[in-house]
Amino acid sequence: MMNRFLRFLPFLFLVFLAAHPAGAQVCGLCKLSLMNSPEGRHLAKAFNHGILFLLAMPYALGGLITFGLYSIKRNENKDDQ
């Protein structure tokens, strides 16, 4: 069980690193236009998190698919032995 956790530790590190607010920057023009109003500041934060979500989803789906295929292949190898 611990070995399985250690394999996913780098992935967890990258997820927490990506969630850092400094990593959620938008283009200068969009940021400037959103920061000019009080409502825009709230929207800018939501926009930053939306960008992170859109960036993370393909990697998460790819990881899930890869892990699923790996599990299936590993179970087939156990059945053959």
Buried (B, 14 or more C-beta within 10 A) or exposed (E): EEEEEEEEEEEEEEBEEBEEEEEBEBEEEEBEEBEEEEEBEEBBEEBBEEBBEEEBEEEEEEEEEEEEEEEEEEEEEEEEE
